[in-house]
């Protein structure tokens, strides 16, 4: 039988409107959380769900929230599921783990009736979001996988050096996240600035979810499917750098942990830029030759 040329996107699995909407809503919510933490880093006693005594920790969490907004909002703009799905496992892991952390440390949250109503409203909003988003996202993920259509073949192979960096990030972030979550008191001295058990676990949730994103990148193996994560990686590095510039006095610069943290930010930035450059080489229209 003679070869025929077939558009690989002839019957692609689209991103469902429901999943798109949830990603947009989640993106807006984390943008708002980022304002509370990154802009009002020293006022979390009034503007956030719990008080974070160290402004650098608040700004660091805010930078993470703002960077996560990019992965969610860019994924929401994608037409195909394969172009957006890098965001879903990462967000699901983060929201689920953060819900558990919240329940473990519920006594630290701003639920006291003596607090200003606006502060308590922020806290109740936090609880509602983290109770509902994991359930909604998990349900929509299952529904998304049942949508008729195929996933187009990979257009490009992830360059080897980017795969090595992704593997290195996964190898560091997954155990680091687990350590911060399971033993926050023991892990805190290894962080470059002081942490409480709650903030250690909050950062652990981020480390674990970033490790999941790194593993997902290795599984996708195609830079054209990793654009949302690449932009988020660049944003994370830049915003964390700004946080360090603002509150760097809190960092124990002479310790190895500080050098390790800076190395992580450098790797995140290089990985994001490298992935976008690799994705830019993809043809505008992929063609599959079927025998």
Backbone torsions as a table, in degrees:
resi	resn	phi	psi	omega
1	UNK	NA	133.4	-177.7
2	UNK	-68.5	153.5	178.7
3	UNK	-68.5	146.1	176.6
4	UNK	-126.5	148.8	179.1
5	UNK	-100.0	126.5	-174.5
6	UNK	-129.0	131.8	177.6
7	UNK	-65.7	125.3	-177.7
8	UNK	-65.5	-21.1	-179.8
9	UNK	-97.2	20.9	-177.7
10	UNK	-60.3	-36.5	-179.1
11	UNK	-138.3	60.2	-175.4
12	UNK	-77.7	153.2	175.2
13	UNK	-80.9	116.8	-177.0
14	UNK	-80.9	161.4	169.4
15	UNK	-74.9	126.8	-175.9
16	UNK	-71.3	150.8	176.8
17	UNK	-57.9	-36.2	-179.3
18	UNK	-66.3	-43.9	178.0
19	UNK	-65.8	-40.2	177.7
20	UNK	-59.4	-45.0	-179.0
21	UNK	-63.4	-43.3	-179.3
22	UNK	-64.4	-38.9	177.6
23	UNK	-63.8	-38.9	177.8
24	UNK	-65.3	-47.1	179.9
25	UNK	-60.4	-45.4	178.9
26	UNK	-62.2	-39.6	178.8
27	UNK	-62.8	-41.6	178.6
28	UNK	-65.9	-41.5	-179.1
29	UNK	-62.9	-42.2	-180.0
30	UNK	-72.9	-27.4	172.0
31	UNK	-61.2	-43.0	179.0
32	UNK	-65.9	-41.8	177.3
33	UNK	-61.8	-36.4	178.1
34	UNK	-64.3	-36.9	176.7
35	UNK	-61.9	-46.7	-179.8
36	UNK	-58.6	-37.8	-172.6
37	UNK	-95.1	-41.5	-175.0
38	UNK	-83.9	-36.5	-179.3
39	UNK	-84.3	-47.1	-178.0
40	UNK	-104.1	52.1	-174.3
41	UNK	-61.0	-30.4	-178.3
42	UNK	-96.9	7.0	-177.3
43	UNK	-125.4	31.2	-178.6
44	UNK	-67.3	-19.5	177.1
45	UNK	-63.5	-21.7	-178.1
46	UNK	-112.4	-34.4	-169.8
47	UNK	-108.6	3.0	-177.9
48	UNK	-130.2	174.1	-174.8
49	UNK	-74.5	-22.1	172.9
50	UNK	-149.3	161.4	-176.5
51	UNK	-83.9	127.0	175.8
52	UNK	-111.7	109.3	-172.8
53	UNK	-67.6	-34.2	-177.8
54	UNK	-92.5	112.4	-179.3
55	UNK	-58.2	-32.3	179.1
56	UNK	-63.1	-38.7	177.3
57	UNK	-64.5	-43.3	178.6
58	UNK	-61.5	-45.4	179.9
59	UNK	-65.2	-36.3	178.1
60	UNK	-64.3	-44.8	176.6
61	UNK	-64.7	-39.7	177.9
62	UNK	-62.6	-40.1	176.8
63	UNK	-62.3	-39.4	178.3
64	UNK	-64.9	-41.2	178.3
65	UNK	-64.1	-45.4	180.0
66	UNK	-64.0	-39.6	178.7
67	UNK	-67.1	-34.6	178.7
68	UNK	-68.6	-25.9	176.0
69	UNK	-61.7	-34.8	-179.2
70	UNK	-67.4	-41.3	-179.2
71	UNK	-65.6	-37.0	-178.2
72	UNK	-74.1	-44.7	-176.8
73	UNK	-72.4	-36.6	176.5
74	UNK	-69.3	-40.4	176.3
75	UNK	-61.3	-38.3	-179.2
76	UNK	-64.7	-25.0	179.2
77	UNK	-82.2	-9.7	-176.7
78	UNK	-71.0	146.7	178.4
79	UNK	-84.8	-35.6	-175.2
80	UNK	-106.1	150.5	178.2
81	UNK	-60.8	-41.0	-177.3
82	UNK	-64.6	-23.6	179.5
83	UNK	-82.9	-15.6	-175.1
84	UNK	-111.6	-20.2	-167.0
85	UNK	-69.1	-14.9	176.2
86	UNK	-57.2	-26.6	-176.8
87	UNK	-79.5	-26.4	-166.1
88	UNK	-72.7	-54.2	179.6
89	UNK	-60.2	-37.6	-179.9
90	UNK	-61.5	-47.9	-179.3
91	UNK	-67.0	-39.5	-179.4
92	UNK	-63.9	-44.3	178.5
93	UNK	-62.7	-46.3	-177.3
94	UNK	-62.6	-48.3	-176.3
95	UNK	-66.9	-37.5	179.3
96	UNK	-66.5	-47.2	-179.5
97	UNK	-65.5	-39.5	179.7
98	UNK	-65.7	-34.2	174.9
99	UNK	-61.6	-44.6	178.9
100	UNK	-62.6	-44.5	178.4
101	UNK	-60.2	-41.4	179.1
102	UNK	-60.7	-45.8	-178.4
103	UNK	-67.2	-36.4	178.5
104	UNK	-64.8	-36.8	-175.8
105	UNK	-110.7	30.7	-173.3
106	UNK	-59.2	-29.7	-179.1
107	UNK	-66.3	-17.6	179.7
108	UNK	-87.8	-7.3	-175.6
109	UNK	-85.5	157.9	-172.8
110	UNK	-81.7	73.4	179.6
111	UNK	-112.7	-2.0	-178.7
112	UNK	-64.6	132.2	-179.2
113	UNK	-62.9	-18.1	179.6
114	UNK	-78.6	-12.4	-179.3
115	UNK	-77.1	158.3	177.7
116	UNK	-57.1	143.9	-179.4
117	UNK	-55.8	-37.8	-179.4
118	UNK	-63.9	-39.1	179.2
119	UNK	-65.7	-43.5	178.5
120	UNK	-66.4	-34.6	178.5
121	UNK	-63.8	-41.1	176.6
122	UNK	-59.4	-42.2	-177.7
123	UNK	-67.5	-44.3	177.8
124	UNK	-64.9	-35.0	174.7
125	UNK	-62.9	-41.9	176.4
126	UNK	-57.0	-48.9	-178.5
127	UNK	-61.7	-42.8	-179.8
128	UNK	-63.9	-43.3	-178.4
129	UNK	-61.7	-48.5	-175.4
130	UNK	-77.9	-14.5	172.4
131	UNK	-81.8	-33.6	-172.6
132	UNK	-95.6	-38.9	-174.1
133	UNK	-60.6	-45.7	179.5
134	UNK	-60.1	-38.7	179.5
135	UNK	-66.7	-48.2	-179.2
136	UNK	-63.3	-42.5	-178.0
137	UNK	-67.4	-41.7	177.8
138	UNK	-62.0	-42.5	-179.6
139	UNK	-65.9	-43.3	-179.8
140	UNK	-69.8	-30.1	176.6
141	UNK	-63.9	-45.9	177.2
142	UNK	-61.1	-45.1	179.2
143	UNK	-62.4	-37.8	180.0
144	UNK	-62.6	-39.6	-178.7
145	UNK	-69.0	-16.7	-179.3
146	UNK	-94.8	-0.9	179.1
147	UNK	-69.0	133.3	178.8
148	UNK	-59.8	147.1	178.6
149	UNK	130.2	166.9	-179.3
150	UNK	-114.2	160.4	173.9
151	UNK	-91.2	123.5	-179.4
152	UNK	-58.0	148.4	175.7
153	UNK	-59.4	155.9	178.0
154	UNK	-63.2	137.5	-178.6
155	UNK	-85.8	-38.6	-176.3
156	UNK	-135.9	153.4	173.6
157	UNK	-92.2	136.4	177.4
158	UNK	-63.0	124.3	179.9
159	UNK	-53.0	146.3	-175.5
160	UNK	-57.7	-39.8	-177.6
161	UNK	-68.2	-30.9	175.6
162	UNK	-71.9	-36.5	176.1
163	UNK	-62.9	-39.2	178.1
164	UNK	-63.5	-43.9	179.0
165	UNK	-64.7	-40.3	178.0
166	UNK	-63.7	-42.2	178.6
167	UNK	-63.6	-39.2	178.6
168	UNK	-64.9	-41.6	177.9
169	UNK	-62.5	-44.3	178.7
170	UNK	-61.9	-42.0	-177.7
171	UNK	-64.9	-27.5	179.7
172	UNK	-92.5	-46.8	-170.4
173	UNK	-72.3	-38.3	-178.6
174	UNK	-64.0	-51.9	177.2
175	UNK	-67.3	-33.4	177.2
176	UNK	-63.3	-45.8	178.3
177	UNK	-60.7	-43.5	178.7
178	UNK	-62.6	-40.4	180.0
179	UNK	-64.2	-47.1	179.4
180	UNK	-61.7	-35.8	-178.5
181	UNK	-75.8	-43.0	-173.2
182	UNK	-86.5	-29.7	-177.7
183	UNK	-138.6	66.2	-174.9
184	UNK	-62.4	-33.5	179.9
185	UNK	-69.2	-42.3	179.3
186	UNK	-72.3	-31.4	-177.4
187	UNK	-81.5	-27.4	-173.9
188	UNK	-55.7	-41.5	179.6
189	UNK	-62.7	-19.7	178.1
190	UNK	-85.5	-2.7	177.1
191	UNK	-88.5	149.9	-174.2
192	UNK	-73.7	-4.3	172.7
193	UNK	-147.1	165.1	-172.8
194	UNK	-63.9	140.5	177.7
195	UNK	-130.8	151.3	168.2
196	UNK	-95.6	167.5	176.7
197	UNK	-56.1	-39.1	-179.7
198	UNK	-68.5	-46.8	-179.1
199	UNK	-69.3	-31.4	175.4
200	UNK	-62.4	-43.6	179.7
201	UNK	-70.3	-35.7	176.8
202	UNK	-61.9	-42.7	176.4
203	UNK	-69.3	-32.6	176.9
204	UNK	-62.9	-37.0	177.2
205	UNK	-62.2	-39.8	177.6
206	UNK	-67.6	-44.4	-179.7
207	UNK	-60.7	-42.8	-179.6
208	UNK	-63.7	-43.8	-178.7
209	UNK	-68.2	-35.7	175.8
210	UNK	-67.3	-35.5	174.7
211	UNK	-64.2	-38.7	175.9
212	UNK	-62.6	-41.5	177.9
213	UNK	-61.8	-38.2	178.7
214	UNK	-65.1	-43.0	177.1
215	UNK	-63.3	-42.4	179.0
216	UNK	-60.9	-38.8	177.9
217	UNK	-60.2	-40.2	178.5
218	UNK	-66.8	-35.1	179.4
219	UNK	-72.7	-37.1	179.0
220	UNK	-69.4	-45.6	175.3
221	UNK	61.4	18.0	-178.9
222	UNK	-135.1	115.3	-177.5
223	UNK	-61.7	-25.2	179.5
224	UNK	-68.7	-19.0	177.6
225	UNK	-93.3	-1.6	-172.9
226	UNK	-113.2	10.4	-176.3
227	UNK	-57.9	-45.0	179.6
228	UNK	-58.8	-42.5	180.0
229	UNK	-68.7	-34.3	-179.9
230	UNK	-65.0	-45.2	178.4
231	UNK	-63.7	-41.5	178.7
232	UNK	-62.5	-37.1	179.8
233	UNK	-65.2	-42.0	177.1
234	UNK	-65.0	-45.7	-179.9
235	UNK	-60.8	-41.0	179.7
236	UNK	-60.4	-47.2	-178.6
237	UNK	-63.0	-44.5	-177.9
238	UNK	-66.7	-47.3	-177.6
239	UNK	-67.3	-38.0	176.4
240	UNK	-65.6	-34.5	175.3
241	UNK	-62.8	-40.3	176.7
242	UNK	-63.8	-41.3	178.1
243	UNK	-60.1	-41.8	178.1
244	UNK	-65.9	-37.3	178.5
245	UNK	-65.4	-33.5	-178.9
246	UNK	-77.4	-41.6	-171.1
247	UNK	-128.0	31.1	-176.2
248	UNK	-64.2	-16.0	179.7
249	UNK	-63.4	-20.6	-179.0
250	UNK	-79.8	-13.3	-174.8
251	UNK	-82.3	138.1	173.3
252	UNK	-86.2	84.0	-169.6
253	UNK	-65.6	-23.9	-177.7
254	UNK	-80.7	-3.4	-176.8
255	UNK	-97.5	153.3	-179.6
256	UNK	-58.4	-29.9	-178.6
257	UNK	-60.2	-35.2	179.3
258	UNK	-66.0	-43.4	177.5
259	UNK	-63.9	-39.1	178.1
260	UNK	-64.2	-38.3	179.0
261	UNK	-65.5	-44.2	177.5
262	UNK	-63.2	-38.1	177.8
263	UNK	-63.3	-40.0	177.5
264	UNK	-61.0	-44.3	179.8
265	UNK	-63.6	-39.2	178.5
266	UNK	-64.8	-43.2	179.0
267	UNK	-64.4	-40.8	178.9
268	UNK	-60.8	-43.6	-179.7
269	UNK	-65.5	-48.3	-178.6
270	UNK	-63.4	-40.9	178.9
271	UNK	-62.1	-44.4	179.7
272	UNK	-63.3	-47.2	179.7
273	UNK	-64.2	-44.5	-179.5
274	UNK	-62.2	-39.1	179.4
275	UNK	-66.5	-42.3	178.5
276	UNK	-64.8	-40.0	178.4
277	UNK	-65.3	-39.8	178.2
278	UNK	-66.4	-40.9	-179.8
279	UNK	-66.0	-29.7	-178.9
280	UNK	-66.3	-16.1	-179.9
281	UNK	-83.1	-5.5	-177.7
282	UNK	-69.7	142.3	175.0
283	UNK	-67.1	151.6	-179.7
284	UNK	-66.2	-28.2	-176.9
285	UNK	-136.8	109.5	-178.5
286	UNK	-80.8	141.9	-178.7
287	UNK	-126.2	133.9	178.7
288	UNK	-110.6	129.5	177.0
289	UNK	-98.2	117.7	-176.8
290	UNK	-108.0	124.3	179.5
291	UNK	-70.1	NA	NA
